[in-house]
Amino acid sequence: FATAGSRGRVLFLVQIDPQHKIVQRYTNNDVMSLTAFVRSDTTAPTYDITFDGTRILDGDYVSPSPEIIIAIHDNSPLPITNPANVVLKLDQRRINLGTAPDSLFETGSGTDKARVTFRPSLQRGDHLISVQVADASGNISDSLSQAIQFRTETSSQLLNVVNIPNPF
């Protein structure tokens, strides 16, 4: 029994031999009704963002052409099949997700509901990426927790040189 779109009290009607193909003396025991209560999904989806396979913190340096993976998780049995459920923004500009290799949306299975692969070409400087996800029931993830600011440098240089442990 699929419960997608159902909430609250649901009535099941079970009928034996609805076409009356079996010859019976009593037919009053061929129908049974049951009630069930369907609870709606209220848990928001979660997700992980990795840059070239690594989680980053605000202000970290990223390569100019990273592979950004967004793995979406949800406890609902309903799949996330619509790329519009994922709002991905890079520098306040929305990225359209689809089947292109540089912005790929893939449906998952189990609790891993979907996966987004994004391969931008970034200019030198500071960038901001933000993600917001809605599951199949319409629950929206917390977008403020996944806005990450990062930097891109196109030339190699030595940064943050420290002597650890400090011998002095």
Backbone as JSON Lines, residues from 0, in Angstrom:
{"i":0,"aa":"F","n":[0.84,-1.18,0.0],"ca":[0.0,0.0,0.0],"c":[0.88,1.23,0.0]}
{"i":1,"aa":"A","n":[0.79,2.05,-1.0],"ca":[1.58,3.27,-1.1],"c":[0.91,4.38,-0.3]}
{"i":2,"aa":"T","n":[1.66,5.02,0.59],"ca":[1.11,6.07,1.44],"c":[1.49,7.47,0.98]}
{"i":3,"aa":"A","n":[2.13,7.59,-0.16],"ca":[2.55,8.91,-0.65],"c":[1.31,9.8,-0.83]}
{"i":4,"aa":"G","n":[1.35,10.96,-0.21],"ca":[0.24,11.9,-0.3],"c":[-0.87,11.65,0.69]}
{"i":5,"aa":"S","n":[-0.81,10.56,1.44],"ca":[-1.85,10.25,2.43],"c":[-1.41,10.72,3.81]}
{"i":6,"aa":"R","n":[-2.37,11.21,4.58],"ca":[-2.12,11.61,5.97],"c":[-3.33,11.3,6.8]}
{"i":7,"aa":"G","n":[-3.08,10.99,8.05],"ca":[-4.18,10.78,8.96],"c":[-4.8,9.4,8.84]}
{"i":8,"aa":"R","n":[-6.09,9.35,9.1],"ca":[-6.82,8.08,9.13],"c":[-7.12,7.6,7.71]}
{"i":9,"aa":"V","n":[-6.8,6.33,7.46],"ca":[-7.01,5.71,6.15],"c":[-7.83,4.45,6.36]}
{"i":10,"aa":"L","n":[-8.8,4.23,5.48],"ca":[-9.65,3.05,5.58],"c":[-9.25,2.05,4.51]}
{"i":11,"aa":"F","n":[-8.97,0.82,4.95],"ca":[-8.69,-0.28,4.03],"c":[-9.95,-1.11,3.9]}
{"i":12,"aa":"L","n":[-10.31,-1.45,2.69],"ca":[-11.46,-2.29,2.44],"c":[-10.96,-3.55,1.74]}
{"i":13,"aa":"V","n":[-11.09,-4.7,2.4],"ca":[-10.64,-5.98,1.86],"c":[-11.87,-6.78,1.48]}
{"i":14,"aa":"Q","n":[-11.92,-7.19,0.2],"ca":[-13.08,-7.92,-0.27],"c":[-12.6,-9.21,-0.92]}
{"i":15,"aa":"I","n":[-13.19,-10.3,-0.51],"ca":[-12.87,-11.62,-1.06],"c":[-13.91,-11.93,-2.15]}
{"i":16,"aa":"D","n":[-13.42,-12.36,-3.29],"ca":[-14.28,-12.72,-4.43],"c":[-15.22,-11.58,-4.84]}
{"i":17,"aa":"P","n":[-14.67,-10.43,-5.26],"ca":[-15.53,-9.3,-5.63],"c":[-16.36,-9.55,-6.9]}
{"i":18,"aa":"Q","n":[-15.92,-10.47,-7.77],"ca":[-16.69,-10.77,-8.99],"c":[-17.69,-11.91,-8.77]}
{"i":19,"aa":"H","n":[-17.78,-12.43,-7.57],"ca":[-18.71,-13.51,-7.22],"c":[-18.53,-14.74,-8.11]}
{"i":20,"aa":"K","n":[-17.3,-15.17,-8.25],"ca":[-17.0,-16.35,-9.06],"c":[-17.09,-17.65,-8.25]}
{"i":21,"aa":"I","n":[-17.04,-17.52,-6.93],"ca":[-17.13,-18.7,-6.06],"c":[-18.58,-18.81,-5.57]}
{"i":22,"aa":"V","n":[-19.14,-20.01,-5.72],"ca":[-20.52,-20.23,-5.26],"c":[-20.48,-20.41,-3.74]}
{"i":23,"aa":"Q","n":[-21.24,-19.54,-3.04],"ca":[-21.25,-19.58,-1.58],"c":[-22.67,-19.44,-1.08]}
{"i":24,"aa":"R","n":[-22.91,-19.96,0.07],"ca":[-24.22,-19.81,0.69],"c":[-24.31,-18.46,1.4]}
{"i":25,"aa":"Y","n":[-23.19,-18.06,2.11],"ca":[-23.19,-16.79,2.85],"c":[-22.09,-15.89,2.28]}
{"i":26,"aa":"T","n":[-22.44,-14.69,1.91],"ca":[-21.46,-13.73,1.38],"c":[-21.23,-12.56,2.33]}
{"i":27,"aa":"N","n":[-21.89,-12.58,3.48],"ca":[-21.75,-11.45,4.39],"c":[-20.39,-11.41,5.09]}
{"i":28,"aa":"N","n":[-19.58,-12.45,4.98],"ca":[-18.27,-12.46,5.6],"c":[-17.15,-12.27,4.57]}
{"i":29,"aa":"D","n":[-17.49,-11.8,3.38],"ca":[-16.49,-11.6,2.32],"c":[-15.87,-10.2,2.34]}
{"i":30,"aa":"V","n":[-16.34,-9.32,3.19],"ca":[-15.85,-7.94,3.23],"c":[-15.39,-7.62,4.64]}
{"i":31,"aa":"M","n":[-14.23,-6.97,4.69],"ca":[-13.69,-6.56,5.99],"c":[-13.09,-5.17,5.83]}
{"i":32,"aa":"S","n":[-13.27,-4.32,6.81],"ca":[-12.67,-2.99,6.76],"c":[-11.73,-2.81,7.95]}
{"i":33,"aa":"L","n":[-10.62,-2.15,7.66],"ca":[-9.61,-1.87,8.67],"c":[-9.23,-0.4,8.58]}
{"i":34,"aa":"T","n":[-8.93,0.19,9.71],"ca":[-8.45,1.57,9.69],"c":[-6.99,1.59,10.12]}
{"i":35,"aa":"A","n":[-6.26,2.51,9.54],"ca":[-4.85,2.71,9.88],"c":[-4.61,4.21,9.94]}
{"i":36,"aa":"F","n":[-3.56,4.6,10.65],"ca":[-3.21,6.0,10.75],"c":[-1.86,6.2,10.08]}
{"i":37,"aa":"V","n":[-1.81,7.08,9.09],"ca":[-0.59,7.36,8.35],"c":[0.01,8.65,8.88]}
{"i":38,"aa":"R","n":[1.23,8.55,9.41],"ca":[1.93,9.74,9.89],"c":[2.72,10.35,8.75]}
{"i":39,"aa":"S","n":[2.71,11.66,8.69],"ca":[3.44,12.34,7.62],"c":[4.91,12.48,7.99]}
{"i":40,"aa":"D","n":[5.74,12.61,6.99],"ca":[7.17,12.79,7.16],"c":[7.43,14.23,7.59]}
{"i":41,"aa":"T","n":[8.09,14.41,8.72],"ca":[8.39,15.76,9.21],"c":[9.89,15.98,9.37]}
{"i":42,"aa":"T","n":[10.7,14.99,9.02],"ca":[12.15,15.1,9.17],"c":[12.76,15.7,7.92]}
{"i":43,"aa":"A","n":[13.54,16.74,8.11],"ca":[14.2,17.41,6.98],"c":[15.37,16.56,6.49]}
{"i":44,"aa":"P","n":[15.67,16.64,5.2],"ca":[16.81,15.89,4.68],"c":[18.12,16.51,5.14]}
{"i":45,"aa":"T","n":[19.17,15.73,5.11],"ca":[20.51,16.21,5.42],"c":[21.4,15.97,4.21]}
{"i":46,"aa":"Y","n":[22.55,16.62,4.2],"ca":[23.47,16.42,3.07],"c":[24.89,16.74,3.49]}
{"i":47,"aa":"D","n":[25.83,16.21,2.73],"ca":[27.25,16.45,2.92],"c":[27.8,17.07,1.66]}
{"i":48,"aa":"I","n":[28.67,18.07,1.83],"ca":[29.32,18.71,0.69],"c":[30.81,18.41,0.79]}
{"i":49,"aa":"T","n":[31.38,17.87,-0.29],"ca":[32.82,17.64,-0.34],"c":[33.41,18.28,-1.58]}
{"i":50,"aa":"F","n":[34.61,18.78,-1.46],"ca":[35.37,19.37,-2.56],"c":[36.54,18.44,-2.84]}
{"i":51,"aa":"D","n":[36.56,17.83,-4.0],"ca":[37.59,16.85,-4.36],"c":[37.73,15.78,-3.29]}
{"i":52,"aa":"G","n":[36.59,15.33,-2.73],"ca":[36.57,14.26,-1.76],"c":[36.84,14.67,-0.32]}
{"i":53,"aa":"T","n":[36.97,15.97,-0.05],"ca":[37.31,16.45,1.29],"c":[36.31,17.5,1.75]}
{"i":54,"aa":"R","n":[35.88,17.41,3.01],"ca":[35.06,18.47,3.57],"c":[35.95,19.67,3.86]}
{"i":55,"aa":"I","n":[35.45,20.86,3.58],"ca":[36.25,22.06,3.83],"c":[35.56,22.93,4.87]}
{"i":56,"aa":"L","n":[36.32,23.87,5.41],"ca":[35.82,24.85,6.36],"c":[35.79,26.21,5.69]}
{"i":57,"aa":"D","n":[35.11,27.17,6.3],"ca":[35.09,28.53,5.76],"c":[36.51,29.05,5.62]}
{"i":58,"aa":"G","n":[36.79,29.63,4.46],"ca":[38.1,30.24,4.22],"c":[39.15,29.31,3.66]}
{"i":59,"aa":"D","n":[38.85,28.02,3.5],"ca":[39.83,27.08,2.96],"c":[40.09,27.37,1.49]}
{"i":60,"aa":"Y","n":[41.26,26.92,1.02],"ca":[41.62,27.06,-0.38],"c":[41.14,25.83,-1.15]}
{"i":61,"aa":"V","n":[40.65,26.08,-2.35],"ca":[40.11,25.04,-3.22],"c":[40.75,25.2,-4.59]}
{"i":62,"aa":"S","n":[40.91,24.1,-5.31],"ca":[41.48,24.16,-6.65],"c":[40.56,24.94,-7.59]}
{"i":63,"aa":"P","n":[41.09,25.5,-8.67],"ca":[40.25,26.27,-9.6],"c":[39.21,25.44,-10.35]}
{"i":64,"aa":"S","n":[39.41,24.13,-10.41],"ca":[38.42,23.26,-11.07],"c":[38.09,22.07,-10.17]}
{"i":65,"aa":"P","n":[37.38,22.32,-9.06],"ca":[37.09,21.23,-8.12],"c":[35.92,20.37,-8.58]}
{"i":66,"aa":"E","n":[35.86,19.17,-8.02],"ca":[34.67,18.33,-8.17],"c":[33.92,18.43,-6.85]}
{"i":67,"aa":"I","n":[32.77,19.09,-6.88],"ca":[31.96,19.29,-5.68],"c":[30.85,18.25,-5.68]}
{"i":68,"aa":"I","n":[30.82,17.44,-4.63],"ca":[29.81,16.38,-4.49],"c":[28.88,16.75,-3.34]}
{"i":69,"aa":"I","n":[27.58,16.71,-3.6],"ca":[26.57,16.92,-2.57],"c":[25.8,15.61,-2.45]}
{"i":70,"aa":"A","n":[26.0,14.92,-1.33],"ca":[25.31,13.66,-1.08],"c":[24.11,13.94,-0.18]}
{"i":71,"aa":"I","n":[22.91,13.63,-0.65],"ca":[21.66,13.95,0.04],"c":[21.13,12.69,0.72]}
{"i":72,"aa":"H","n":[20.79,12.83,2.02],"ca":[20.29,11.7,2.82],"c":[18.93,12.07,3.39]}
{"i":73,"aa":"D","n":[18.03,11.07,3.46],"ca":[16.7,11.3,4.04],"c":[16.16,9.96,4.53]}
{"i":74,"aa":"N","n":[15.4,9.99,5.61],"ca":[14.85,8.75,6.17],"c":[13.53,8.34,5.54]}
{"i":75,"aa":"S","n":[12.98,9.17,4.67],"ca":[11.7,8.86,4.03],"c":[11.87,7.74,2.99]}
{"i":76,"aa":"P","n":[10.87,6.89,2.81],"ca":[10.97,5.88,1.76],"c":[10.75,6.46,0.36]}
{"i":77,"aa":"L","n":[10.3,7.7,0.27],"ca":[10.05,8.32,-1.03],"c":[11.35,8.82,-1.65]}
{"i":78,"aa":"P","n":[11.56,8.56,-2.93],"ca":[12.81,9.02,-3.57],"c":[12.76,10.5,-3.91]}
{"i":79,"aa":"I","n":[13.93,11.1,-4.03],"ca":[14.05,12.48,-4.53],"c":[14.45,12.36,-5.99]}
{"i":80,"aa":"T","n":[13.53,12.63,-6.89],"ca":[13.77,12.43,-8.32],"c":[13.84,13.73,-9.1]}
{"i":81,"aa":"N","n":[13.45,14.84,-8.5],"ca":[13.39,16.11,-9.2],"c":[14.61,16.96,-8.88]}
{"i":82,"aa":"P","n":[15.41,17.35,-9.89],"ca":[16.56,18.21,-9.62],"c":[16.17,19.57,-9.04]}
{"i":83,"aa":"A","n":[14.92,19.99,-9.22],"ca":[14.47,21.27,-8.67],"c":[14.39,21.23,-7.14]}
{"i":84,"aa":"N","n":[14.45,20.04,-6.54],"ca":[14.45,19.92,-5.08],"c":[15.78,20.37,-4.46]}
{"i":85,"aa":"V","n":[16.79,20.55,-5.3],"ca":[18.11,20.99,-4.83],"c":[18.38,22.38,-5.39]}
{"i":86,"aa":"V","n":[18.54,23.35,-4.48],"ca":[18.89,24.71,-4.89],"c":[20.37,24.9,-4.57]}
{"i":87,"aa":"L","n":[21.17,24.95,-5.62],"ca":[22.61,25.11,-5.5],"c":[22.97,26.49,-6.04]}
{"i":88,"aa":"K","n":[23.64,27.29,-5.21],"ca":[24.06,28.63,-5.63],"c":[25.55,28.78,-5.44]}
{"i":89,"aa":"L","n":[26.19,29.34,-6.46],"ca":[27.6,29.67,-6.4],"c":[27.72,31.17,-6.62]}
{"i":90,"aa":"D","n":[28.25,31.88,-5.63],"ca":[28.36,33.34,-5.67],"c":[27.01,33.99,-5.94]}
{"i":91,"aa":"Q","n":[25.98,33.53,-5.23],"ca":[24.6,34.04,-5.29],"c":[23.92,33.8,-6.64]}
{"i":92,"aa":"R","n":[24.5,32.98,-7.5],"ca":[23.92,32.64,-8.8],"c":[23.48,31.18,-8.78]}
{"i":93,"aa":"R","n":[22.2,30.95,-9.09],"ca":[21.66,29.59,-9.05],"c":[22.23,28.76,-10.19]}
{"i":94,"aa":"I","n":[22.57,27.51,-9.88],"ca":[23.11,26.57,-10.85],"c":[21.98,25.61,-11.23]}
{"i":95,"aa":"N","n":[21.73,25.48,-12.52],"ca":[20.71,24.55,-13.01],"c":[21.31,23.15,-13.05]}
{"i":96,"aa":"L","n":[20.64,22.23,-12.39],"ca":[21.11,20.86,-12.34],"c":[20.36,20.01,-13.35]}
{"i":97,"aa":"G","n":[21.05,19.05,-13.89],"ca":[20.41,18.18,-14.88],"c":[21.28,16.99,-15.18]}
{"i":98,"aa":"T","n":[21.47,16.73,-16.47],"ca":[22.23,15.55,-16.89],"c":[23.59,15.9,-17.48]}
{"i":99,"aa":"A","n":[23.95,17.19,-17.53],"ca":[25.25,17.59,-18.06],"c":[26.35,17.12,-17.1]}
{"i":100,"aa":"P","n":[27.52,16.73,-17.62],"ca":[28.57,16.23,-16.73],"c":[29.07,17.24,-15.71]}
{"i":101,"aa":"D","n":[28.96,18.54,-16.01],"ca":[29.47,19.54,-15.06],"c":[28.44,19.93,-14.01]}
{"i":102,"aa":"S","n":[27.19,19.53,-14.16],"ca":[26.16,19.77,-13.14],"c":[25.15,18.62,-13.17]}
{"i":103,"aa":"L","n":[25.57,17.48,-12.65],"ca":[24.84,16.22,-12.78],"c":[24.0,15.95,-11.53]}
{"i":104,"aa":"F","n":[22.72,15.61,-11.72],"ca":[21.83,15.19,-10.64],"c":[21.51,13.72,-10.84]}
{"i":105,"aa":"E","n":[21.75,12.9,-9.8],"ca":[21.48,11.46,-9.88],"c":[20.6,11.05,-8.72]}
{"i":106,"aa":"T","n":[19.59,10.24,-9.0],"ca":[18.72,9.71,-7.95],"c":[19.4,8.53,-7.29]}
{"i":107,"aa":"G","n":[19.29,8.46,-5.96],"ca":[19.92,7.38,-5.21],"c":[18.91,6.35,-4.77]}
{"i":108,"aa":"S","n":[19.3,5.54,-3.78],"ca":[18.41,4.52,-3.24],"c":[18.66,4.4,-1.74]}
{"i":109,"aa":"G","n":[17.72,3.8,-1.04],"ca":[17.83,3.67,0.41],"c":[17.76,5.03,1.07]}
{"i":110,"aa":"T","n":[18.63,5.26,2.05],"ca":[18.65,6.57,2.7],"c":[19.48,7.58,1.92]}
{"i":111,"aa":"D","n":[20.31,7.11,0.98],"ca":[21.06,8.02,0.1],"c":[20.16,8.37,-1.07]}
{"i":112,"aa":"K","n":[19.4,9.46,-0.93],"ca":[18.33,9.77,-1.87],"c":[18.8,10.35,-3.2]}
{"i":113,"aa":"A","n":[19.86,11.14,-3.18],"ca":[20.32,11.75,-4.43],"c":[21.77,12.16,-4.27]}
{"i":114,"aa":"R","n":[22.37,12.48,-5.41],"ca":[23.77,12.92,-5.44],"c":[23.9,13.97,-6.54]}
{"i":115,"aa":"V","n":[24.54,15.06,-6.19],"ca":[24.79,16.13,-7.15],"c":[26.29,16.22,-7.35]}
{"i":116,"aa":"T","n":[26.72,16.22,-8.61],"ca":[28.12,16.41,-8.95],"c":[28.22,17.71,-9.73]}
{"i":117,"aa":"F","n":[29.04,18.63,-9.22],"ca":[29.18,19.95,-9.82],"c":[30.67,20.21,-10.05]}
{"i":118,"aa":"R","n":[31.03,20.54,-11.29],"ca":[32.42,20.78,-11.66],"c":[32.57,22.18,-12.28]}
{"i":119,"aa":"P","n":[32.69,23.19,-11.42],"ca":[32.82,24.55,-11.97],"c":[34.25,24.89,-12.34]}
{"i":120,"aa":"S","n":[34.41,25.91,-13.16],"ca":[35.72,26.51,-13.43],"c":[35.72,27.84,-12.71]}
{"i":121,"aa":"L","n":[36.55,27.95,-11.69],"ca":[36.51,29.11,-10.8],"c":[37.66,30.08,-11.1]}
{"i":122,"aa":"Q","n":[37.37,31.35,-10.96],"ca":[38.38,32.39,-11.07],"c":[39.08,32.54,-9.73]}
{"i":123,"aa":"R","n":[40.22,33.18,-9.74],"ca":[40.98,33.46,-8.52],"c":[40.15,34.38,-7.62]}
{"i":124,"aa":"G","n":[40.12,34.08,-6.31],"ca":[39.42,34.95,-5.37],"c":[38.52,34.19,-4.43]}
{"i":125,"aa":"D","n":[37.66,34.94,-3.74],"ca":[36.73,34.38,-2.77],"c":[35.43,33.97,-3.44]}
{"i":126,"aa":"H","n":[34.86,32.86,-2.98],"ca":[33.6,32.34,-3.53],"c":[32.72,31.87,-2.38]}
{"i":127,"aa":"L","n":[31.42,31.81,-2.65],"ca":[30.44,31.35,-1.67],"c":[29.53,30.33,-2.35]}
{"i":128,"aa":"I","n":[29.4,29.17,-1.71],"ca":[28.48,28.15,-2.22],"c":[27.44,27.89,-1.14]}
{"i":129,"aa":"S","n":[26.18,27.8,-1.56],"ca":[25.1,27.5,-0.62],"c":[24.19,26.45,-1.24]}
{"i":130,"aa":"V","n":[23.63,25.61,-0.36],"ca":[22.78,24.5,-0.8],"c":[21.53,24.47,0.07]}
{"i":131,"aa":"Q","n":[20.4,24.23,-0.58],"ca":[19.15,23.99,0.14],"c":[18.45,22.82,-0.55]}
{"i":132,"aa":"V","n":[17.98,21.86,0.25],"ca":[17.39,20.63,-0.28],"c":[15.99,20.45,0.29]}
{"i":133,"aa":"A","n":[15.07,20.02,-0.55],"ca":[13.73,19.63,-0.12],"c":[13.54,18.15,-0.45]}
{"i":134,"aa":"D","n":[12.96,17.41,0.49],"ca":[12.71,15.99,0.21],"c":[11.38,15.84,-0.53]}
{"i":135,"aa":"A","n":[11.0,14.61,-0.82],"ca":[9.79,14.35,-1.61],"c":[8.52,14.77,-0.88]}
{"i":136,"aa":"S","n":[8.58,14.88,0.46],"ca":[7.42,15.33,1.24],"c":[7.36,16.84,1.37]}
{"i":137,"aa":"G","n":[8.39,17.54,0.9],"ca":[8.42,19.0,0.98],"c":[9.15,19.55,2.17]}
{"i":138,"aa":"N","n":[9.76,18.7,3.0],"ca":[10.56,19.18,4.13],"c":[11.84,19.81,3.6]}
{"i":139,"aa":"I","n":[12.16,21.0,4.11],"ca":[13.3,21.76,3.61],"c":[14.43,21.71,4.63]}
{"i":140,"aa":"S","n":[15.64,21.49,4.11],"ca":[16.81,21.46,4.97],"c":[17.17,22.87,5.44]}
{"i":141,"aa":"D","n":[18.02,22.96,6.43],"ca":[18.47,24.24,6.95],"c":[19.55,24.79,6.02]}
{"i":142,"aa":"S","n":[19.24,25.85,5.29],"ca":[20.18,26.39,4.3],"c":[21.3,27.19,4.95]}
{"i":143,"aa":"L","n":[21.07,27.74,6.14],"ca":[22.1,28.57,6.76],"c":[23.29,27.76,7.23]}
{"i":144,"aa":"S","n":[23.06,26.47,7.52],"ca":[24.16,25.65,8.03],"c":[25.12,25.23,6.93]}
{"i":145,"aa":"Q","n":[24.75,25.35,5.67],"ca":[25.62,24.91,4.59],"c":[25.91,26.0,3.58]}
{"i":146,"aa":"A","n":[26.26,27.16,4.05],"ca":[26.8,28.21,3.18],"c":[28.29,28.27,3.48]}
{"i":147,"aa":"I","n":[29.12,27.91,2.53],"ca":[30.56,27.8,2.75],"c":[31.28,28.82,1.89]}
{"i":148,"aa":"Q","n":[32.13,29.59,2.54],"ca":[32.96,30.54,1.81],"c":[34.34,29.91,1.64]}
{"i":149,"aa":"F","n":[34.88,30.0,0.42],"ca":[36.18,29.4,0.15],"c":[36.95,30.28,-0.8]}
{"i":150,"aa":"R","n":[38.24,29.98,-0.96],"ca":[39.11,30.78,-1.82],"c":[39.71,29.9,-2.9]}
{"i":151,"aa":"T","n":[39.98,30.51,-4.02],"ca":[40.64,29.83,-5.12],"c":[41.88,30.63,-5.5]}
{"i":152,"aa":"E","n":[42.99,29.92,-5.66],"ca":[44.24,30.55,-6.07],"c":[44.73,29.8,-7.3]}
{"i":153,"aa":"T","n":[45.09,30.55,-8.33],"ca":[45.52,29.91,-9.58],"c":[47.02,29.71,-9.66]}
{"i":154,"aa":"S","n":[47.79,30.41,-8.83],"ca":[49.25,30.24,-8.84],"c":[49.68,29.57,-7.54]}
{"i":155,"aa":"S","n":[50.76,28.79,-7.63],"ca":[51.27,28.1,-6.45],"c":[52.09,29.07,-5.61]}
{"i":156,"aa":"Q","n":[51.85,29.05,-4.31],"ca":[52.62,29.87,-3.39],"c":[52.59,29.24,-2.02]}
{"i":157,"aa":"L","n":[53.51,29.67,-1.17],"ca":[53.62,29.14,0.17],"c":[52.87,30.06,1.12]}
{"i":158,"aa":"L","n":[51.88,29.5,1.85],"ca":[51.04,30.29,2.75],"c":[51.09,29.69,4.16]}
{"i":159,"aa":"N","n":[50.95,30.53,5.18],"ca":[50.83,30.1,6.56],"c":[51.95,29.17,7.0]}
{"i":160,"aa":"V","n":[53.18,29.63,6.93],"ca":[54.32,28.85,7.38],"c":[54.49,29.05,8.87]}
{"i":161,"aa":"V","n":[54.44,27.95,9.63],"ca":[54.61,28.02,11.06],"c":[55.54,26.89,11.51]}
{"i":162,"aa":"N","n":[56.23,27.15,12.61],"ca":[57.13,26.15,13.19],"c":[56.41,25.5,14.35]}
{"i":163,"aa":"I","n":[56.03,24.23,14.21],"ca":[55.3,23.52,15.25],"c":[56.08,22.27,15.6]}
{"i":164,"aa":"P","n":[56.41,22.0,16.82],"ca":[56.26,22.88,17.97],"c":[57.29,23.99,17.93]}
{"i":165,"aa":"N","n":[56.96,25.08,18.56],"ca":[57.84,26.24,18.58],"c":[59.01,25.96,19.53]}
{"i":166,"aa":"P","n":[60.27,25.94,19.01],"ca":[61.41,25.61,19.88],"c":[61.8,26.76,20.8]}
{"i":167,"aa":"F","n":[61.27,27.93,20.63],"ca":[61.67,29.09,21.44],"c":[60.77,29.32,22.58]}
